[in-house]
Amino acid sequence: MGAVLPPTTSEFETEEQAARYDRWFRAKVEASRNDPRPSIPHDEAMARIREKLAAKLAEQEAATGKLRRRDE
């Protein structure tokens, strides 16, 4: 994340950039809302991600023979 801007300051250089981003963002939200697949609860999604990360870390440790600190 970048610096926090005052509410009167835009992160875009032009109004067209802001409008283009707004259109893109609204289209992504609408597509997500219209997605027929079932939603996944946050806790379940995070558990899946943690499982994948743990597997990847174990794979890297096995390949290098080095244990990594959790905060690296």
Biopython code that builds the backbone (N, CA, C, O; Angstrom):
import numpy as np
from Bio.PDB.StructureBuilder import StructureBuilder

atoms = [
    (1, "MET", "N", (0.835, -1.174, 0.000)),
    (1, "MET", "CA", (0.000, 0.000, 0.000)),
    (1, "MET", "C", (0.879, 1.235, 0.000)),
    (1, "MET", "O", (1.971, 1.239, 0.568)),
    (2, "GLY", "N", (0.393, 2.272, -0.637)),
    (2, "GLY", "CA", (1.138, 3.513, -0.716)),
    (2, "GLY", "C", (0.817, 4.426, 0.449)),
    (2, "GLY", "O", (0.182, 4.040, 1.430)),
    (3, "ALA", "N", (1.277, 5.630, 0.297)),
    (3, "ALA", "CA", (1.036, 6.642, 1.323)),
    (3, "ALA", "C", (-0.448, 6.980, 1.397)),
    (3, "ALA", "O", (-1.168, 6.897, 0.402)),
    (4, "VAL", "N", (-0.885, 7.356, 2.566)),
    (4, "VAL", "CA", (-2.277, 7.765, 2.757)),
    (4, "VAL", "C", (-2.416, 9.196, 2.245)),
    (4, "VAL", "O", (-1.714, 10.103, 2.691)),
    (5, "LEU", "N", (-3.335, 9.377, 1.303)),
    (5, "LEU", "CA", (-3.554, 10.696, 0.720)),
    (5, "LEU", "C", (-4.730, 11.386, 1.390)),
    (5, "LEU", "O", (-5.667, 10.723, 1.835)),
    (6, "PRO", "N", (-4.691, 12.700, 1.465)),
    (6, "PRO", "CA", (-5.864, 13.421, 1.966)),
    (6, "PRO", "C", (-7.055, 13.144, 1.044)),
    (6, "PRO", "O", (-6.856, 12.877, -0.142)),
    (7, "PRO", "N", (-8.265, 13.201, 1.551)),
    (7, "PRO", "CA", (-9.436, 12.873, 0.729)),
    (7, "PRO", "C", (-9.590, 13.771, -0.492)),
    (7, "PRO", "O", (-10.289, 13.405, -1.436)),
    (8, "THR", "N", (-8.958, 14.929, -0.492)),
    (8, "THR", "CA", (-9.067, 15.839, -1.636)),
    (8, "THR", "C", (-7.987, 15.599, -2.688)),
    (8, "THR", "O", (-7.980, 16.264, -3.724)),
    (9, "THR", "N", (-7.073, 14.656, -2.434)),
    (9, "THR", "CA", (-5.984, 14.366, -3.364)),
    (9, "THR", "C", (-6.257, 13.056, -4.083)),
    (9, "THR", "O", (-6.574, 12.049, -3.449)),
    (10, "SER", "N", (-6.135, 13.068, -5.402)),
    (10, "SER", "CA", (-6.344, 11.862, -6.196)),
    (10, "SER", "C", (-5.025, 11.135, -6.385)),
    (10, "SER", "O", (-3.972, 11.766, -6.478)),
    (11, "GLU", "N", (-5.078, 9.813, -6.442)),
    (11, "GLU", "CA", (-3.875, 9.042, -6.730)),
    (11, "GLU", "C", (-3.643, 8.936, -8.236)),
    (11, "GLU", "O", (-2.639, 8.368, -8.666)),
    (12, "PHE", "N", (-4.549, 9.470, -9.032)),
    (12, "PHE", "CA", (-4.444, 9.424, -10.483)),
    (12, "PHE", "C", (-3.967, 10.764, -11.021)),
    (12, "PHE", "O", (-4.249, 11.819, -10.451)),
    (13, "GLU", "N", (-3.242, 10.701, -12.127)),
    (13, "GLU", "CA", (-2.720, 11.931, -12.719)),
    (13, "GLU", "C", (-3.797, 12.715, -13.457)),
    (13, "GLU", "O", (-3.748, 13.944, -13.511)),
    (14, "THR", "N", (-4.775, 12.002, -14.029)),
    (14, "THR", "CA", (-5.817, 12.686, -14.800)),
    (14, "THR", "C", (-7.188, 12.166, -14.405)),
    (14, "THR", "O", (-7.313, 11.094, -13.813)),
    (15, "GLU", "N", (-8.201, 12.928, -14.733)),
    (15, "GLU", "CA", (-9.584, 12.494, -14.490)),
    (15, "GLU", "C", (-9.898, 11.257, -15.324)),
    (15, "GLU", "O", (-10.642, 10.383, -14.878)),
    (16, "GLU", "N", (-9.338, 11.174, -16.532)),
    (16, "GLU", "CA", (-9.576, 10.004, -17.390)),
    (16, "GLU", "C", (-9.019, 8.739, -16.754)),
    (16, "GLU", "O", (-9.660, 7.690, -16.811)),
    (17, "GLN", "N", (-7.846, 8.816, -16.153)),
    (17, "GLN", "CA", (-7.287, 7.655, -15.457)),
    (17, "GLN", "C", (-8.192, 7.238, -14.306)),
    (17, "GLN", "O", (-8.436, 6.048, -14.103)),
    (18, "ALA", "N", (-8.680, 8.195, -13.568)),
    (18, "ALA", "CA", (-9.574, 7.899, -12.445)),
    (18, "ALA", "C", (-10.860, 7.260, -12.947)),
    (18, "ALA", "O", (-11.341, 6.288, -12.364)),
    (19, "ALA", "N", (-11.421, 7.805, -14.032)),
    (19, "ALA", "CA", (-12.668, 7.265, -14.584)),
    (19, "ALA", "C", (-12.450, 5.856, -15.133)),
    (19, "ALA", "O", (-13.299, 4.983, -14.955)),
    (20, "ARG", "N", (-11.316, 5.633, -15.799)),
    (20, "ARG", "CA", (-11.017, 4.307, -16.354)),
    (20, "ARG", "C", (-10.887, 3.281, -15.227)),
    (20, "ARG", "O", (-11.421, 2.176, -15.323)),
    (21, "TYR", "N", (-10.179, 3.651, -14.164)),
    (21, "TYR", "CA", (-10.044, 2.752, -13.020)),
    (21, "TYR", "C", (-11.406, 2.476, -12.398)),
    (21, "TYR", "O", (-11.709, 1.332, -12.057)),
    (22, "ASP", "N", (-12.222, 3.495, -12.246)),
    (22, "ASP", "CA", (-13.549, 3.334, -11.662)),
    (22, "ASP", "C", (-14.384, 2.360, -12.489)),
    (22, "ASP", "O", (-15.063, 1.497, -11.932)),
    (23, "ARG", "N", (-14.339, 2.493, -13.812)),
    (23, "ARG", "CA", (-15.092, 1.566, -14.680)),
    (23, "ARG", "C", (-14.579, 0.139, -14.521)),
    (23, "ARG", "O", (-15.362, -0.804, -14.410)),
    (24, "TRP", "N", (-13.241, -0.010, -14.511)),
    (24, "TRP", "CA", (-12.650, -1.330, -14.359)),
    (24, "TRP", "C", (-13.058, -1.946, -13.018)),
    (24, "TRP", "O", (-13.469, -3.105, -12.965)),
    (25, "PHE", "N", (-12.944, -1.173, -11.943)),
    (25, "PHE", "CA", (-13.265, -1.668, -10.609)),
    (25, "PHE", "C", (-14.730, -2.077, -10.505)),
    (25, "PHE", "O", (-15.045, -3.139, -9.968)),
    (26, "ARG", "N", (-15.618, -1.243, -11.015)),
    (26, "ARG", "CA", (-17.043, -1.563, -10.961)),
    (26, "ARG", "C", (-17.367, -2.813, -11.765)),
    (26, "ARG", "O", (-18.219, -3.607, -11.365)),
    (27, "ALA", "N", (-16.689, -2.995, -12.903)),
    (27, "ALA", "CA", (-16.900, -4.203, -13.712)),
    (27, "ALA", "C", (-16.432, -5.442, -12.956)),
    (27, "ALA", "O", (-17.094, -6.478, -13.003)),
    (28, "LYS", "N", (-15.293, -5.349, -12.255)),
    (28, "LYS", "CA", (-14.801, -6.484, -11.472)),
    (28, "LYS", "C", (-15.768, -6.838, -10.342)),
    (28, "LYS", "O", (-16.038, -8.014, -10.097)),
    (29, "VAL", "N", (-16.282, -5.827, -9.662)),
    (29, "VAL", "CA", (-17.238, -6.060, -8.576)),
    (29, "VAL", "C", (-18.499, -6.709, -9.131)),
    (29, "VAL", "O", (-19.002, -7.677, -8.560)),
    (30, "GLU", "N", (-19.007, -6.188, -10.229)),
    (30, "GLU", "CA", (-20.227, -6.739, -10.830)),
    (30, "GLU", "C", (-20.011, -8.184, -11.266)),
    (30, "GLU", "O", (-20.874, -9.034, -11.050)),
    (31, "ALA", "N", (-18.861, -8.466, -11.879)),
    (31, "ALA", "CA", (-18.565, -9.839, -12.298)),
    (31, "ALA", "C", (-18.503, -10.769, -11.091)),
    (31, "ALA", "O", (-18.983, -11.901, -11.151)),
    (32, "SER", "N", (-17.921, -10.299, -10.012)),
    (32, "SER", "CA", (-17.838, -11.107, -8.803)),
    (32, "SER", "C", (-19.222, -11.373, -8.221)),
    (32, "SER", "O", (-19.528, -12.489, -7.801)),
    (33, "ARG", "N", (-20.041, -10.349, -8.204)),
    (33, "ARG", "CA", (-21.398, -10.511, -7.658)),
    (33, "ARG", "C", (-22.236, -11.458, -8.513)),
    (33, "ARG", "O", (-23.117, -12.147, -7.998)),
    (34, "ASN", "N", (-21.964, -11.495, -9.812)),
    (34, "ASN", "CA", (-22.731, -12.347, -10.720)),
    (34, "ASN", "C", (-22.148, -13.746, -10.865)),
    (34, "ASN", "O", (-22.725, -14.579, -11.563)),
    (35, "ASP", "N", (-21.026, -14.019, -10.227)),
    (35, "ASP", "CA", (-20.376, -15.322, -10.332)),
    (35, "ASP", "C", (-21.272, -16.380, -9.687)),
    (35, "ASP", "O", (-21.642, -16.247, -8.521)),
    (36, "PRO", "N", (-21.626, -17.433, -10.438)),
    (36, "PRO", "CA", (-22.538, -18.443, -9.894)),
    (36, "PRO", "C", (-21.880, -19.413, -8.911)),
    (36, "PRO", "O", (-22.573, -20.159, -8.218)),
    (37, "ARG", "N", (-20.565, -19.406, -8.850)),
    (37, "ARG", "CA", (-19.899, -20.337, -7.936)),
    (37, "ARG", "C", (-20.207, -19.963, -6.487)),
    (37, "ARG", "O", (-20.413, -18.789, -6.181)),
    (38, "PRO", "N", (-20.241, -20.953, -5.597)),
    (38, "PRO", "CA", (-20.533, -20.646, -4.191)),
    (38, "PRO", "C", (-19.403, -19.840, -3.557)),
    (38, "PRO", "O", (-18.233, -20.002, -3.904)),
    (39, "SER", "N", (-19.771, -18.983, -2.639)),
    (39, "SER", "CA", (-18.783, -18.187, -1.911)),
    (39, "SER", "C", (-18.032, -19.076, -0.937)),
    (39, "SER", "O", (-18.551, -20.092, -0.476)),
    (40, "ILE", "N", (-16.806, -18.683, -0.630)),
    (40, "ILE", "CA", (-15.998, -19.408, 0.344)),
    (40, "ILE", "C", (-15.847, -18.505, 1.561)),
    (40, "ILE", "O", (-15.417, -17.359, 1.427)),
    (41, "PRO", "N", (-16.193, -19.002, 2.746)),
    (41, "PRO", "CA", (-16.017, -18.188, 3.952)),
    (41, "PRO", "C", (-14.551, -17.785, 4.129)),
    (41, "PRO", "O", (-13.647, -18.529, 3.750)),
    (42, "HIS", "N", (-14.330, -16.626, 4.694)),
    (42, "HIS", "CA", (-12.983, -16.083, 4.867)),
    (42, "HIS", "C", (-12.069, -17.055, 5.607)),
    (42, "HIS", "O", (-10.933, -17.275, 5.187)),
    (43, "ASP", "N", (-12.551, -17.634, 6.696)),
    (43, "ASP", "CA", (-11.720, -18.548, 7.483)),
    (43, "ASP", "C", (-11.272, -19.739, 6.647)),
    (43, "ASP", "O", (-10.126, -20.177, 6.752)),
    (44, "GLU", "N", (-12.171, -20.264, 5.818)),
    (44, "GLU", "CA", (-11.831, -21.399, 4.967)),
    (44, "GLU", "C", (-10.816, -20.986, 3.899)),
    (44, "GLU", "O", (-9.864, -21.718, 3.630)),
    (45, "ALA", "N", (-11.017, -19.831, 3.301)),
    (45, "ALA", "CA", (-10.078, -19.342, 2.285)),
    (45, "ALA", "C", (-8.687, -19.160, 2.891)),
    (45, "ALA", "O", (-7.689, -19.557, 2.289)),
    (46, "MET", "N", (-8.623, -18.568, 4.067)),
    (46, "MET", "CA", (-7.331, -18.352, 4.720)),
    (46, "MET", "C", (-6.677, -19.680, 5.097)),
    (46, "MET", "O", (-5.459, -19.817, 4.992)),
    (47, "ALA", "N", (-7.465, -20.653, 5.532)),
    (47, "ALA", "CA", (-6.913, -21.966, 5.869)),
    (47, "ALA", "C", (-6.305, -22.616, 4.627)),
    (47, "ALA", "O", (-5.239, -23.227, 4.702)),
    (48, "ARG", "N", (-6.978, -22.485, 3.495)),
    (48, "ARG", "CA", (-6.448, -23.035, 2.240)),
    (48, "ARG", "C", (-5.132, -22.361, 1.866)),
    (48, "ARG", "O", (-4.181, -23.028, 1.460)),
    (49, "ILE", "N", (-5.082, -21.050, 2.001)),
    (49, "ILE", "CA", (-3.866, -20.308, 1.655)),
    (49, "ILE", "C", (-2.726, -20.695, 2.586)),
    (49, "ILE", "O", (-1.601, -20.914, 2.136)),
    (50, "ARG", "N", (-3.011, -20.779, 3.884)),
    (50, "ARG", "CA", (-1.964, -21.158, 4.845)),
    (50, "ARG", "C", (-1.427, -22.553, 4.533)),
    (50, "ARG", "O", (-0.225, -22.797, 4.645)),
    (51, "GLU", "N", (-2.310, -23.462, 4.145)),
    (51, "GLU", "CA", (-1.902, -24.820, 3.794)),
    (51, "GLU", "C", (-0.966, -24.800, 2.579)),
    (51, "GLU", "O", (0.061, -25.478, 2.570)),
    (52, "LYS", "N", (-1.325, -24.025, 1.567)),
    (52, "LYS", "CA", (-0.479, -23.932, 0.372)),
    (52, "LYS", "C", (0.867, -23.296, 0.698)),
    (52, "LYS", "O", (1.903, -23.745, 0.208)),
    (53, "LEU", "N", (0.855, -22.251, 1.523)),
    (53, "LEU", "CA", (2.108, -21.600, 1.903)),
    (53, "LEU", "C", (3.004, -22.545, 2.704)),
    (53, "LEU", "O", (4.217, -22.576, 2.496)),
    (54, "ALA", "N", (2.418, -23.306, 3.609)),
    (54, "ALA", "CA", (3.196, -24.249, 4.409)),
    (54, "ALA", "C", (3.818, -25.317, 3.514)),
    (54, "ALA", "O", (4.971, -25.700, 3.715)),
    (55, "ALA", "N", (3.068, -25.797, 2.534)),
    (55, "ALA", "CA", (3.590, -26.801, 1.614)),
    (55, "ALA", "C", (4.738, -26.223, 0.786)),
    (55, "ALA", "O", (5.748, -26.893, 0.570)),
    (56, "LYS", "N", (4.583, -24.992, 0.326)),
    (56, "LYS", "CA", (5.629, -24.344, -0.463)),
    (56, "LYS", "C", (6.879, -24.129, 0.378)),
    (56, "LYS", "O", (7.994, -24.340, -0.100)),
    (57, "LEU", "N", (6.702, -23.713, 1.623)),
    (57, "LEU", "CA", (7.834, -23.505, 2.519)),
    (57, "LEU", "C", (8.561, -24.824, 2.778)),
    (57, "LEU", "O", (9.791, -24.865, 2.765)),
    (58, "ALA", "N", (7.818, -25.889, 3.010)),
    (58, "ALA", "CA", (8.420, -27.200, 3.239)),
    (58, "ALA", "C", (9.188, -27.652, 1.998)),
    (58, "ALA", "O", (10.262, -28.245, 2.108)),
    (59, "GLU", "N", (8.638, -27.372, 0.830)),
    (59, "GLU", "CA", (9.296, -27.714, -0.433)),
    (59, "GLU", "C", (10.623, -26.958, -0.570)),
    (59, "GLU", "O", (11.635, -27.538, -0.965)),
    (60, "GLN", "N", (10.610, -25.675, -0.244)),
    (60, "GLN", "CA", (11.830, -24.865, -0.327)),
    (60, "GLN", "C", (12.864, -25.326, 0.693)),
    (60, "GLN", "O", (14.056, -25.385, 0.393)),
    (61, "GLU", "N", (12.409, -25.651, 1.887)),
    (61, "GLU", "CA", (13.327, -26.105, 2.926)),
    (61, "GLU", "C", (13.952, -27.438, 2.540)),
    (61, "GLU", "O", (15.136, -27.664, 2.790)),
    (62, "ALA", "N", (13.166, -28.323, 1.932)),
    (62, "ALA", "CA", (13.688, -29.614, 1.500)),
    (62, "ALA", "C", (14.717, -29.433, 0.385)),
    (62, "ALA", "O", (15.712, -30.156, 0.330)),
    (63, "ALA", "N", (14.479, -28.479, -0.493)),
    (63, "ALA", "CA", (15.385, -28.241, -1.617)),
    (63, "ALA", "C", (16.687, -27.588, -1.174)),
    (63, "ALA", "O", (17.743, -27.873, -1.740)),
    (64, "THR", "N", (16.627, -26.724, -0.180)),
    (64, "THR", "CA", (17.821, -25.988, 0.239)),
    (64, "THR", "C", (18.467, -26.561, 1.492)),
    (64, "THR", "O", (19.637, -26.294, 1.768)),
    (65, "GLY", "N", (17.720, -27.336, 2.242)),
    (65, "GLY", "CA", (18.230, -27.871, 3.496)),
    (65, "GLY", "C", (18.300, -26.837, 4.598)),
    (65, "GLY", "O", (18.889, -27.076, 5.652)),
    (66, "LYS", "N", (17.694, -25.684, 4.349)),
    (66, "LYS", "CA", (17.721, -24.602, 5.332)),
    (66, "LYS", "C", (16.316, -24.335, 5.845)),
    (66, "LYS", "O", (15.344, -24.344, 5.089)),
    (67, "LEU", "N", (16.232, -24.100, 7.138)),
    (67, "LEU", "CA", (14.968, -23.678, 7.725)),
    (67, "LEU", "C", (14.881, -22.165, 7.620)),
    (67, "LEU", "O", (15.865, -21.465, 7.862)),
    (68, "ARG", "N", (13.714, -21.659, 7.262)),
    (68, "ARG", "CA", (13.518, -20.213, 7.166)),
    (68, "ARG", "C", (12.767, -19.738, 8.393)),
    (68, "ARG", "O", (11.889, -20.425, 8.915)),
    (69, "ARG", "N", (13.130, -18.554, 8.839)),
    (69, "ARG", "CA", (12.371, -17.950, 9.935)),
    (69, "ARG", "C", (11.004, -17.568, 9.420)),
    (69, "ARG", "O", (10.847, -17.236, 8.245)),
    (70, "ARG", "N", (10.028, -17.613, 10.279)),
    (70, "ARG", "CA", (8.648, -17.305, 9.893)),
    (70, "ARG", "C", (8.486, -15.862, 9.416)),
    (70, "ARG", "O", (7.643, -15.587, 8.562)),
    (71, "ASP", "N", (9.280, -14.942, 9.956)),
    (71, "ASP", "CA", (9.115, -13.532, 9.611)),
    (71, "ASP", "C", (9.940, -13.104, 8.396)),
    (71, "ASP", "O", (9.978, -11.912, 8.088)),
    (72, "GLU", "N", (10.586, -14.009, 7.710)),
    (72, "GLU", "CA", (11.358, -13.649, 6.510)),
    (72, "GLU", "C", (10.448, -13.464, 5.329)),
    (72, "GLU", "O", (10.915, -13.159, 4.231)),
]
sb = StructureBuilder()
sb.init_structure("model")
sb.init_model(0)
sb.init_chain("A")
sb.init_seg("    ")
for serial, (resi, resn, name, xyz) in enumerate(atoms, 1):
    if name == "N":
        sb.init_residue(resn, " ", resi, " ")
    sb.init_atom(name, np.array(xyz, "f"), 0.0, 1.0, " ", f" {name:<3s}", serial, name[0])
structure = sb.get_structure()
